[in-house]
């Protein structure tokens, strides 16, 4: 038995399975006490290693995909947006649209949960082992413009094309969230030179990979946003060819009435009464002697300060 355990430990070390190695002794004690069977013991070691690695992989992927802080569909308040079909959103979380290379559009006013839903689908894609990336449109245009100046435009477009699920959207100007996302939060629209560059990244993914877009601007306004109606029409032609449009109608969740009342003003502590000298008792005579003398001194000083300087000197000399 000991030799077998030593060989198992050596094998786990060679396979670089530290979590399974740590669980080996505990699993053997369970097996000896009859708490688990042989098959359960065999299953426990790789399962422990796989769970630890999967947790680590998801954490790293969420950071590299820029999906932090992560959002989930379970944390979305569907009751606040009754226009949303919960069943339809949960069906999207199955990620069948990724396999079909479709584009999901979340449209609606600001604060209605478009970014939350797009990010939640991106998180679901990461957990399913998909490669995801999120960026604003401004960041995408800046990155592609820099790559073009450095002669790396094709390489950069290929990098963006490797993500399984990119998303982008219009918010203010153009804004995107989700896995491989492209969005702009600034108030300035993309330049006419940047619009064709952005179009090239969309062309690289057309009918090859899925995307998610969030927008608070209608499709008819994209020509104004990009500053080039021709490029905007070409973009929409590809983005709406295989599309799933989710329209959200409702109030902003961020501007909902707060349920927390304002804190009450603390009561002011009344000032403590001034201490008065004792009028009776053993110290009464001391107070009675000190108070008149002090009052006379203060009165003399006030009179001296009110006299002219010459009279003050004369009065001082008299004293």
matplotlib code that plots the C-alpha trace (Angstrom):
import matplotlib.pyplot as plt

x = [0.0, 2.8, 4.6, 1.5, 0.8, 4.4, 4.0, 0.8, 2.4, 5.3, 2.9, 0.9, 4.0, 5.2, 1.8, 1.9, -1.3, -0.7, -4.3, -4.9, -1.7, -3.0, -6.3, -4.7, -4.2, -7.7, -9.2, -7.4, -8.6, -12.2, -11.6, -10.2, -13.2, -15.6, -17.1, -16.5, -15.9, -13.0, -14.5, -15.4, -11.8, -10.5, -12.9, -12.1, -8.5, -8.8, -12.1, -10.3, -7.5, -9.9, -12.1, -9.1, -7.7, -11.1, -11.6, -8.1, -8.7, -12.0, -10.5, -7.6, -9.8, -12.2, -9.3, -7.7, -11.1, -11.7, -15.0, -14.3, -16.3, -18.2, -21.9, -24.3, -27.9, -28.8, -28.0, -30.1, -33.4, -35.9, -38.8, -37.5, -37.6, -40.8, -40.4, -37.6, -38.4, -36.5, -36.8, -35.3, -32.3, -31.7, -31.8, -29.1, -27.0, -26.9, -24.5, -26.1, -25.8, -22.0, -22.0, -24.2, -21.9, -24.8, -24.8, -26.8, -28.0, -29.2, -31.1, -32.6, -32.3, -29.3, -29.4, -31.8, -29.3, -27.8, -24.2, -25.1, -26.7, -23.9, -21.3, -23.2, -23.3, -19.5, -19.0, -21.1, -18.9, -15.7, -17.1, -17.8, -14.2, -14.7, -12.1, -13.6, -12.4, -14.1, -13.1, -14.7, -15.0, -12.6, -10.0, -10.5, -10.1, -7.1, -5.5, -6.2, -5.0, -1.7, -1.3, -1.8, 0.8, 3.2, 2.5, 0.7, -2.9, -3.5, -1.9, -4.2, -7.3, -6.4, -6.0, -9.5, -10.9, -9.6, -12.2, -15.2, -17.7, -17.0, -19.6, -20.0, -22.7, -23.9, -24.1, -23.9, -21.8, -20.8, -20.3, -19.8, -19.7, -19.3, -16.8, -14.5, -16.2, -15.7, -17.2, -16.8, -17.8, -16.5, -18.8, -17.0, -17.9, -15.3, -13.4, -14.1, -10.6, -11.3, -14.7, -13.2, -10.7, -13.5, -15.4, -12.4, -12.6, -16.3, -15.6, -13.0, -15.7, -18.6, -20.2, -17.2, -17.7, -20.5, -20.7, -22.7, -23.6, -25.4, -26.8, -29.0, -28.9, -31.1, -29.6, -30.7, -28.4, -25.2, -24.3, -24.2, -22.2, -19.5, -19.6, -19.9, -23.3, -21.7, -19.5, -22.4, -24.6, -21.9, -21.5, -25.2, -25.5, -23.2, -24.3, -27.9, -27.5, -27.6, -28.8, -30.9, -32.3, -33.4, -35.3, -35.5, -38.1, -38.1, -36.6, -33.0, -32.1, -29.4, -31.9, -34.4, -35.7, -33.4, -34.9, -32.5, -33.8, -31.6, -29.9, -31.4, -29.4, -27.9, -29.2, -26.9, -25.6, -26.7, -23.8, -22.9, -24.0, -21.2, -20.0, -21.0, -19.1, -20.4, -22.4, -22.4, -19.8, -16.2, -15.0, -17.7, -15.4, -12.6, -14.9, -16.4, -12.9, -11.7, -14.7, -14.9, -11.2, -11.1, -14.1, -12.5, -9.3, -11.1, -13.2, -10.0, -8.4, -11.5, -11.5, -7.8, -8.2, -11.0, -8.9, -6.7, -3.0, -2.1, -4.7, -3.8, -0.1, -1.2, -3.5, -0.6, 1.7, -0.8, -0.9]
y = [0.0, 2.4, 1.8, 2.3, 5.6, 6.7, 5.9, 7.9, 10.8, 10.7, 10.5, 13.5, 15.5, 14.6, 15.5, 18.8, 18.2, 19.8, 20.0, 16.3, 15.6, 17.5, 15.7, 12.2, 11.5, 12.8, 10.7, 7.6, 8.1, 8.3, 5.1, 3.3, 4.4, 3.2, 6.6, 6.4, 3.6, 2.9, 4.6, 7.7, 7.8, 7.6, 10.3, 12.7, 13.4, 14.5, 16.3, 18.3, 19.3, 20.2, 22.4, 24.3, 24.8, 25.8, 28.5, 29.9, 29.8, 31.7, 34.3, 35.0, 35.0, 37.5, 39.9, 39.4, 39.7, 43.0, 41.7, 42.8, 43.4, 40.4, 40.5, 37.5, 37.0, 35.9, 39.3, 41.1, 42.5, 41.4, 42.8, 46.3, 45.8, 44.0, 44.6, 42.0, 38.4, 36.5, 33.2, 34.8, 36.1, 32.8, 31.1, 33.5, 32.3, 28.9, 30.5, 28.9, 32.2, 32.0, 28.7, 30.4, 33.5, 35.8, 39.4, 40.2, 43.9, 45.3, 48.5, 50.9, 54.1, 54.6, 52.7, 49.9, 47.1, 46.7, 46.5, 44.3, 41.7, 41.9, 41.5, 38.6, 36.8, 37.4, 35.9, 32.9, 32.5, 32.6, 29.9, 27.8, 28.1, 30.8, 33.5, 36.9, 40.5, 43.7, 47.3, 50.6, 51.8, 54.6, 52.1, 49.9, 52.8, 54.0, 50.6, 50.0, 53.4, 52.9, 49.4, 51.0, 53.6, 50.9, 48.5, 46.0, 46.5, 43.0, 41.5, 43.5, 42.6, 39.0, 39.3, 40.8, 38.1, 35.3, 36.1, 33.9, 36.6, 40.3, 42.9, 46.6, 49.1, 52.7, 54.7, 58.4, 57.7, 54.1, 51.9, 48.2, 45.7, 42.0, 39.6, 40.9, 44.2, 47.5, 50.7, 54.4, 56.4, 59.7, 62.4, 62.8, 60.7, 58.6, 60.5, 59.8, 58.1, 55.9, 54.6, 52.5, 51.0, 50.0, 48.6, 46.3, 44.7, 44.0, 42.5, 40.2, 38.7, 38.7, 35.2, 33.8, 34.8, 36.3, 39.7, 41.6, 45.3, 47.6, 50.9, 53.8, 55.2, 54.1, 52.4, 55.4, 57.6, 55.6, 57.7, 60.7, 58.9, 57.7, 60.8, 58.7, 57.4, 55.1, 53.3, 53.2, 51.5, 48.9, 48.2, 47.8, 45.6, 43.1, 43.6, 43.0, 40.2, 37.5, 39.5, 39.0, 42.4, 42.8, 46.1, 47.3, 49.8, 51.2, 53.6, 53.8, 51.4, 53.8, 56.6, 54.6, 56.2, 55.3, 53.3, 54.7, 57.7, 60.6, 60.3, 62.4, 65.3, 64.4, 66.3, 69.0, 68.6, 71.5, 73.4, 72.6, 75.3, 77.5, 76.7, 79.2, 79.8, 78.3, 80.8, 78.5, 76.2, 76.5, 78.1, 80.8, 83.3, 82.8, 83.4, 86.5, 88.0, 87.2, 88.2, 91.9, 92.4, 91.0, 93.1, 96.2, 95.5, 94.9, 98.1, 100.1, 98.8, 99.6, 103.2, 103.6, 102.3, 104.8, 107.8, 109.8, 109.0, 112.2, 111.7, 108.0, 108.9, 111.4, 108.9, 106.5, 109.0, 109.8, 106.1]
z = [0.0, 0.9, -2.3, -4.3, -2.6, -3.2, -6.9, -7.0, -5.4, -7.8, -10.7, -9.5, -9.1, -12.6, -14.0, -12.1, -10.2, -6.8, -5.8, -6.4, -4.5, -1.5, -1.6, -1.9, 1.9, 2.8, 0.0, 1.2, 4.8, 3.5, 1.5, 4.6, 6.7, 4.1, 3.4, -0.3, -2.8, -5.0, -8.1, -6.0, -4.8, -8.3, -9.4, -6.5, -7.3, -10.9, -10.1, -7.4, -9.7, -12.5, -10.3, -9.0, -12.5, -13.9, -11.2, -11.9, -15.6, -15.3, -13.1, -15.4, -18.5, -17.0, -16.4, -19.8, -21.4, -19.5, -18.1, -14.5, -12.5, -13.8, -14.2, -14.2, -15.4, -11.9, -10.6, -13.3, -12.0, -14.7, -12.7, -13.2, -17.0, -17.8, -21.5, -21.5, -22.2, -19.5, -21.4, -24.5, -22.5, -20.8, -24.2, -25.4, -22.4, -24.0, -26.5, -29.6, -31.4, -31.0, -33.0, -35.6, -35.8, -35.2, -33.9, -30.8, -30.5, -27.2, -27.9, -25.4, -23.4, -21.1, -17.8, -19.0, -18.5, -21.9, -20.7, -17.8, -20.2, -22.7, -20.0, -18.5, -21.8, -22.1, -18.6, -19.7, -22.8, -20.7, -18.4, -21.5, -22.6, -25.2, -25.9, -25.1, -25.3, -24.4, -25.4, -26.1, -29.7, -28.9, -27.7, -30.8, -33.2, -31.3, -31.3, -35.0, -35.9, -34.0, -35.6, -39.1, -38.4, -37.2, -40.1, -37.9, -39.0, -40.4, -37.3, -35.0, -37.0, -36.8, -33.1, -32.7, -35.0, -32.8, -30.0, -30.1, -29.1, -29.6, -28.7, -29.4, -29.1, -29.3, -26.1, -26.5, -29.6, -30.0, -27.1, -26.8, -24.0, -23.6, -24.7, -27.4, -27.2, -29.0, -27.5, -27.1, -24.0, -25.2, -26.5, -29.8, -32.8, -34.7, -37.4, -41.1, -41.4, -38.4, -39.7, -42.5, -40.0, -37.7, -40.7, -41.5, -38.1, -38.6, -42.1, -40.6, -38.3, -40.8, -40.8, -39.0, -35.4, -33.2, -31.7, -29.1, -29.6, -27.2, -28.4, -27.3, -30.8, -33.6, -36.7, -38.7, -36.7, -37.3, -40.4, -38.2, -35.5, -37.9, -40.0, -43.1, -44.2, -46.8, -44.2, -41.7, -44.3, -45.1, -41.4, -40.8, -43.9, -42.2, -38.6, -39.4, -41.9, -39.1, -36.1, -33.0, -31.9, -28.2, -27.7, -24.0, -23.1, -19.6, -17.0, -16.0, -13.2, -12.0, -11.6, -9.6, -6.4, -3.6, -0.8, 1.9, 3.7, 4.6, 7.9, 10.7, 12.0, 15.4, 18.3, 19.5, 23.0, 25.2, 26.7, 30.3, 32.8, 34.1, 37.5, 40.2, 43.4, 46.5, 48.7, 51.7, 53.3, 54.3, 50.9, 50.9, 52.6, 50.0, 47.1, 48.8, 49.2, 45.7, 43.6, 44.7, 44.4, 40.9, 39.9, 41.2, 39.3, 36.0, 36.5, 37.1, 33.9, 31.8, 33.2, 32.5, 28.9, 28.2, 29.3, 26.9, 27.0, 28.9, 31.5, 31.8, 32.5, 35.1, 36.8, 36.8, 38.4, 41.1, 41.9]

ax = plt.figure().add_subplot(projection="3d")
ax.plot(x, y, z, "-o")
ax.set_aspect("equal")
plt.show()
